[in-house]
């Protein structure tokens, strides 16, 4: 339920945010369901376990995103609150790499880090959303090639980078790169 005095622009921004953050996982779910359908048609049920597991994991991720974004304060506040907890950045990245590697076999996904574990305090759901969106975009615009996720510990922060050998971003789109919901 939307409060009567809620700003329409804010509501539209929230809906855009929900759609943007759910599109990658939901598209992967659709791809996985296609594979399950193909396997079911041949009556060979070997190989269904991994896609079924991935469907469950992606569905859970979507539920977490929805629960986070649809709290009452999100509808009336211009800021989405962060829920800080301690989590392993490398473990979250590994989940994403495993998900995309299995179904993007023309792309080489890898993690580069000096550490096997990199614990930080932050909002792990939002971290996962951001990295998943970056990898989803990299996979979409890299027909064949590499997608590399890099993470390292610095004294005051933990930078994470997603690099790919895809088509890149046009000069014209660079100015809008960090504008909310900008498309290129």
N, C-alpha and C positions, 0 to 999 in steps of 0.2 A: 504494500500500500504506500503510495507516494503522498507525503504531506501536502495540503492545499497550498501552502506558501513556498513550496520547493521551487527553485529556479529551473525553468525548462531547459536552459543551456546546460546546466549541471546534470540534469537527468539524461540529456542526449550524450553528454561526455561519458557518463557512467555506462550507458548502454554500449557506446563505442568501445570503451575499455573492456567490458565483459566480452563483447564479440571478438575483439582483437586477441585477448588472452586465451580464449577458448578455441579459436579457429585452428591453431596448430595441433593440439591434442585431439580435437574432434575429427580433423582430416586424417590423422594417423589411425584413429579408431575405424573410420570408414575403410581405409586401405586394409586394415587387419581383418575386418569383417568380410571383405571381398576374398581374401585368402581363405578364410574359414569356409566360405561358400564354395570356393573351387575345390577344396579338399573334401568337403561333404558330398559334392556331386560325384566324385570318383569313388566314394565309399571307402577310401583309404584314410583312416582317422589318425594315422601316424603324422606327426607334425602339427597337430592341432593344439597341443599343450602350450607351446611357446606363444602363439598368437592369442590364445585364450587368456594366458597370464598377462600379456601386455595390454589386452583390452581391459582387464580388471584394474591394472595399475593406472592406465590413462583415465579410466572412468573415475577412479578415486581422486586423481589429480584435478579433474574437472569439478568434482564435488567440493574439494578444498577451495578452489578458486571461487566458485559460486558462493560458498559459505562466507568466505572472506569479504567478497565485494558487496554482498547484499545485506550486510548488517545495517541496522537503522541509521547509524551515524554516517554511513556512506551516502545516504540519500540527502542529508541536510548539510554535510560538511564539505568544504572544497578540498579537504585533504583526506586521503585514505590512511587510517592509522596503521602503524607497523606493529607487529607482534614479535618482539625479540626473543630468540632462543639461541642456544649454542648448537651449531651443526657443522658437519664436515663438507666443505666446498667440493673436494675431490669426489666424495661419494655421490653428491647431487649431480655433478658433471658426468660421472661414470654412468649413472642411470640414463641420462639423455643420450650419451654416445652409444650405449647398448641399444636403445630404442631405435635410433636412426640408422645405425650400422646394419642392422638386420634387413631393413627394407630399402636401403639406398646403397646397394652393393656396387654401383659405379662410382661411388664416392668413398674416399678413404678418410674415416673419422679417427682422430687420435687426441690424446691428452698429453700435454707436455707440462711437467711439474717436477721440481726437485724433491718434493715431499709426497709420500704416499697418503698422508692425511693433512688437511689444512683446516683447522677449526677456527670458526669466527662466531661472533654474536651478531645476529641480525634476524630478519624475517625470512625464514627458509622457503616459505611458499612463494613469496614475491621474487626471491633470488631465482628459484626454479623457473618461474614464469618468464623472467627476463632472459635467462640463458636459453630456455627452450625456444622462445621467440627468435632469438638471434640464430640459433642452429636451424630452426625451421626456415628462416629466410635464406640462410646460407645454402641449405639443401635445395631450396626452390630455384635458386639462381646459379647453381653449380651443376651443370649437366654431368660432367665427369671431372674428377680432380680431388683435391684435398680440402678437408675442413679440420682445422686444428684449434683445440681449446687450450689456452695457456693460463696457468694460475701460479702465483708466487706470493710469498710472504714479504711484506715491506714493514718497516718499523711502525707506521701509522695506518696502514691499510693493506688490503689483499686484492691486487688487481687481477681481473679475469678478462681474457680477450678471446674473441672468436674470429679466426682468420680463415678465408676461403680463397679458392682460385676461380671463383665465379666471374660473372660479367662486370661486377663492380657497380658503383653508383655514379650516375651522370653528374657532370659539373653543375647542371641546372638544378638538380635535386639536393645538392650538398647544403644549400642555404636553409632548407626546410627539414634537414635530417633530425633535429631534436625538437621539432614542433609536435605537439600531441596529435596523434592519429594521421600524420602526414603520410601520403602514399607516393611511391615513385615507381 
